[in-house]
Amino acid sequence: MANNLKISTFPPNSTIKKSSIPIILLHGWGLNSGVWQQLLTLHNENKDNNYQVITIDLPGFGLNSAVDMKPYTLTNICHHIAQVIEQPAIYLGWSLGGLVATEMALKYPEKVLALITVASSPYFVEQTSENWSGIKENILNNFHQQLAKDTAKTISGFLKIQAMGSPHIRQDLKLITRLVMEHPLPSQKTLADSLTLLSDCDLRLALASIKQPFLRLYGNNDSLVPKAIIDKVNHLTKNSEQHSFEHASHAPFISHLNDFYSVLFSWLNTKFN
């Protein structure tokens, strides 16, 4: 099995430029870096040379489907990323990728210029005793059970949940599915290991340690990361900033592409220009 992560630069096959600030994009559970294609295309059309976008498939996914990481932990994932991205960069993580990006900011602060999380949570599981909103445990348990039977069907079901709440759910679901299916599907083991990661990781208390500029982006209709947690995370990381996209679900960079791009790069330009 391969051990080194592959990265993708944009424009394709370009070198990492010393004159540009790298933005590292990290995808969510079950998917791959194909989800960023619309955002990458828009960035290239804008010819913004201040930033160079780089995507990384998490170990076991997409271009890195041959990377066999044991154990499958945030610490090990970040160790792999730190080995291939040498210069300081902005880290943007969507959903599960937000946990990875946050862990990078905590464990490798010298490598993280800014942290951006999209439709992500420091802890994804609902805890009624703590009044913490998230994914219900029975839903996560169902995904674990379904994985043992049909990997493709499980991913398809997860995609449908992500699009729920979007004003154009069918279009979003069709687009996300097409982009993701252009790359190899992860193995059943990788999906199970990364789903356990999603279920178990709790970075809530660690958020106060983040010193870098920190932006959190949400969809107001997100069923996986409910808007009820926004104020709670505000209290956990008082130096961060947040923006919610009206009528957006779990993938605002797809359903609200132009608004997402505008908010993202307006914020970046206030920090780095």
C-alpha positions as CSV (number, residue, x, y, z in Angstrom):
1,M,0.0,0.0,0.0
2,A,1.1,3.6,-0.7
3,N,2.0,5.7,2.3
4,N,2.4,9.2,0.8
5,L,-0.6,11.4,0.2
6,K,-1.1,12.8,-3.3
7,I,-2.2,16.4,-3.7
8,S,-3.8,18.2,-6.6
9,T,-2.9,21.8,-7.4
10,F,-4.9,24.1,-9.5
11,P,-4.4,24.8,-12.4
12,P,-3.8,21.1,-12.7
13,N,-0.2,19.9,-12.3
14,S,1.1,23.3,-11.4
15,T,3.9,23.7,-8.8
16,I,3.2,25.2,-5.4
17,K,4.0,28.9,-5.9
18,K,6.1,30.8,-3.3
19,S,4.3,34.0,-4.4
20,S,0.8,32.7,-3.6
21,I,-0.8,31.7,-0.3
22,P,-1.9,28.1,-0.5
23,I,-5.5,27.2,0.4
24,I,-5.8,23.5,1.3
25,L,-9.3,22.1,0.8
26,L,-10.4,19.0,2.7
27,H,-13.6,17.1,1.8
28,G,-16.1,15.3,4.0
29,W,-17.0,11.7,5.0
30,G,-17.6,9.2,2.2
31,L,-16.7,11.6,-0.6
32,N,-13.5,13.0,-2.2
33,S,-12.0,16.2,-3.6
34,G,-14.3,16.1,-6.6
35,V,-16.8,18.0,-4.6
36,W,-14.7,21.2,-4.9
37,Q,-14.7,21.3,-8.7
38,Q,-17.2,24.1,-9.1
39,L,-15.3,26.2,-6.5
40,L,-12.0,25.6,-8.3
41,T,-13.5,26.5,-11.7
42,L,-14.8,29.8,-10.3
43,H,-11.5,30.6,-8.6
44,N,-9.7,30.0,-11.9
45,E,-12.2,32.2,-13.7
46,N,-11.5,35.0,-11.3
47,K,-7.8,34.8,-11.9
48,D,-7.0,35.5,-8.3
49,N,-3.3,34.9,-8.1
50,N,-3.0,35.8,-4.5
51,Y,-4.1,32.4,-3.5
52,Q,-3.3,28.9,-4.9
53,V,-5.9,26.2,-4.2
54,I,-4.7,22.7,-3.4
55,T,-7.0,19.7,-2.7
56,I,-6.1,16.6,-0.7
57,D,-8.1,13.4,-0.6
58,L,-8.2,12.0,2.9
59,P,-6.4,8.7,3.4
60,G,-8.3,5.9,1.7
61,F,-10.4,8.3,-0.5
62,G,-10.2,9.4,-4.1
63,L,-6.6,9.8,-5.3
64,N,-5.4,8.4,-2.0
65,S,-7.5,5.3,-2.0
66,A,-4.4,3.2,-1.8
67,V,-3.2,4.9,1.4
68,D,-3.7,2.4,4.2
69,M,-3.5,4.2,7.5
70,K,-3.5,2.4,10.8
71,P,-5.0,3.5,13.1
72,Y,-7.4,5.9,11.3
73,T,-7.1,8.9,13.6
74,L,-7.0,12.7,13.3
75,T,-3.4,12.6,14.6
76,N,-2.3,10.2,11.8
77,I,-4.2,12.1,9.1
78,C,-2.6,15.4,10.1
79,H,0.8,13.8,10.3
80,H,0.4,12.6,6.6
81,I,-0.8,16.1,5.5
82,A,2.1,17.8,7.3
83,Q,4.6,15.7,5.4
84,V,3.3,16.7,2.0
85,I,2.4,20.4,2.6
86,E,5.6,22.0,3.8
87,Q,4.8,25.7,3.7
88,P,2.3,27.5,5.9
89,A,-1.2,27.5,4.3
90,I,-4.8,28.3,4.9
91,Y,-6.8,25.2,5.8
92,L,-10.5,24.9,4.8
93,G,-12.3,21.7,5.8
94,W,-15.9,20.7,5.0
95,S,-17.8,18.5,7.4
96,L,-15.4,15.7,8.6
97,G,-12.7,17.7,6.8
98,G,-13.4,20.5,9.3
99,L,-12.3,18.3,12.1
100,V,-9.1,17.5,10.3
101,A,-8.4,21.2,9.5
102,T,-9.1,22.1,13.2
103,E,-6.7,19.4,14.4
104,M,-4.1,20.8,12.0
105,A,-4.5,24.2,13.5
106,L,-4.1,22.7,17.0
107,K,-1.2,20.3,16.3
108,Y,0.7,22.2,13.7
109,P,0.0,25.9,14.4
110,E,3.1,27.0,12.6
111,K,1.7,25.5,9.4
112,V,-1.8,26.9,9.6
113,L,-2.2,30.6,8.6
114,A,-5.9,30.6,9.0
115,L,-8.7,28.0,9.7
116,I,-12.0,27.8,7.9
117,T,-14.6,25.2,8.6
118,V,-17.7,24.6,6.4
119,A,-20.8,22.9,7.7
120,S,-18.7,21.3,10.4
121,S,-18.9,20.8,14.1
122,P,-16.3,20.2,16.8
123,Y,-18.5,17.3,17.8
124,F,-21.0,15.8,15.4
125,V,-23.1,13.6,17.6
126,E,-26.3,14.8,19.3
127,Q,-26.1,14.9,23.1
128,T,-29.5,15.6,24.6
129,S,-28.2,15.6,28.1
130,E,-25.9,18.5,27.2
131,N,-28.4,20.2,24.9
132,W,-26.0,19.7,22.1
133,S,-27.5,19.4,18.6
134,G,-26.0,17.0,16.0
135,I,-26.5,13.8,14.2
136,K,-28.7,11.3,16.1
137,E,-26.8,8.2,17.3
138,N,-29.3,5.9,15.7
139,I,-28.6,7.4,12.3
140,L,-24.9,6.9,12.7
141,N,-25.5,3.3,13.8
142,N,-27.7,2.7,10.8
143,F,-24.9,3.8,8.5
144,H,-22.5,1.5,10.2
145,Q,-24.9,-1.4,9.7
146,Q,-25.6,-0.5,6.1
147,L,-21.9,-0.3,5.3
148,A,-21.5,-4.0,5.9
149,K,-24.2,-4.7,3.3
150,D,-23.8,-2.1,0.5
151,T,-21.1,0.6,0.3
152,A,-22.5,2.4,-2.7
153,K,-26.0,2.5,-1.3
154,T,-24.8,3.9,2.0
155,I,-22.9,6.7,0.3
156,S,-26.0,7.5,-1.8
157,G,-28.1,7.7,1.3
158,F,-25.7,10.0,3.0
159,L,-25.6,12.3,-0.1
160,K,-29.4,12.6,0.1
161,I,-29.3,13.7,3.8
162,Q,-26.6,16.3,2.9
163,A,-28.9,17.8,0.2
164,M,-32.0,17.9,2.4
165,G,-33.1,21.5,3.1
166,S,-31.6,22.9,-0.1
167,P,-34.0,24.9,-2.2
168,H,-32.9,22.9,-5.2
169,I,-32.3,19.5,-3.7
170,R,-32.5,17.5,-6.9
171,Q,-29.9,19.6,-8.7
172,D,-27.5,19.6,-5.8
173,L,-27.8,15.9,-5.3
174,K,-27.3,15.1,-8.9
175,L,-24.2,17.4,-9.1
176,I,-22.6,16.1,-5.9
177,T,-23.1,12.5,-7.0
178,R,-21.6,13.2,-10.4
179,L,-18.6,14.9,-9.1
180,V,-17.9,12.3,-6.4
181,M,-18.4,9.3,-8.6
182,E,-15.7,10.5,-11.0
183,H,-13.2,9.2,-8.5
184,P,-12.8,5.7,-7.0
185,L,-15.1,4.8,-4.1
186,P,-13.4,4.2,-0.7
187,S,-13.3,0.7,0.7
188,Q,-15.8,-0.5,3.2
189,K,-13.1,-0.5,5.9
190,T,-12.0,3.1,5.2
191,L,-15.7,4.2,5.4
192,A,-16.2,2.4,8.6
193,D,-13.0,3.7,10.2
194,S,-13.7,7.3,9.1
195,L,-17.3,7.1,10.3
196,T,-16.1,6.0,13.7
197,L,-13.8,9.1,13.6
198,L,-16.8,11.3,12.8
199,S,-18.7,9.7,15.7
200,D,-16.0,9.8,18.4
201,C,-14.0,13.0,17.9
202,D,-14.8,15.8,20.3
203,L,-12.7,19.0,19.9
204,R,-15.1,21.3,21.8
205,L,-12.8,22.1,24.7
206,A,-9.8,22.5,22.4
207,L,-11.3,25.3,20.3
208,A,-10.3,27.9,22.8
209,S,-6.7,27.2,22.0
210,I,-6.9,28.2,18.4
211,K,-5.1,31.5,17.8
212,Q,-5.2,31.7,14.0
213,P,-7.9,33.7,12.2
214,F,-10.9,31.4,12.3
215,L,-14.0,31.5,10.1
216,R,-16.9,29.2,10.4
217,L,-19.4,28.8,7.6
218,Y,-22.8,27.2,7.9
219,G,-26.0,26.4,6.0
220,N,-29.1,27.5,7.9
221,N,-31.1,24.4,6.7
222,D,-28.3,21.9,7.4
223,S,-29.8,18.7,9.0
224,L,-26.3,17.3,9.9
225,V,-24.9,20.4,11.6
226,P,-28.0,22.1,12.9
227,K,-27.9,25.9,13.3
228,A,-28.7,25.5,17.0
229,I,-25.0,24.7,17.6
230,I,-23.7,28.0,16.1
231,D,-24.2,30.1,19.3
232,K,-22.7,27.3,21.4
233,V,-19.6,27.2,19.3
234,N,-19.4,31.0,19.5
235,H,-18.9,30.7,23.2
236,L,-16.3,27.9,22.8
237,T,-14.2,30.0,20.3
238,K,-14.9,33.6,21.1
239,N,-12.2,34.9,18.7
240,S,-13.7,33.2,15.6
241,E,-16.1,34.7,13.1
242,Q,-19.1,33.0,11.5
243,H,-21.5,33.3,8.6
244,S,-24.6,31.4,7.8
245,F,-26.0,31.0,4.3
246,E,-29.8,31.4,4.1
247,H,-31.7,28.4,2.6
248,A,-28.4,26.4,2.3
249,S,-28.0,22.9,3.5
250,H,-24.8,20.9,4.2
251,A,-23.0,21.9,1.0
252,P,-23.3,25.7,0.6
253,F,-20.3,25.8,-1.7
254,I,-22.5,23.9,-4.2
255,S,-26.0,25.2,-3.6
256,H,-24.8,28.8,-3.1
257,L,-21.6,28.8,-5.0
258,N,-21.3,32.5,-5.9
259,D,-22.3,33.7,-2.4
260,F,-20.0,31.2,-0.8
261,Y,-17.1,32.4,-3.0
262,S,-17.8,36.0,-2.2
263,V,-18.0,35.5,1.5
264,L,-14.9,33.3,1.6
265,F,-12.6,35.5,-0.4
266,S,-13.9,38.8,1.1
267,W,-12.9,37.4,4.5
268,L,-9.5,36.1,3.3
269,N,-8.7,39.5,1.7
270,T,-9.4,41.3,5.0
271,K,-6.8,39.0,6.7
272,F,-4.1,38.6,4.0
273,N,-4.2,41.7,1.8
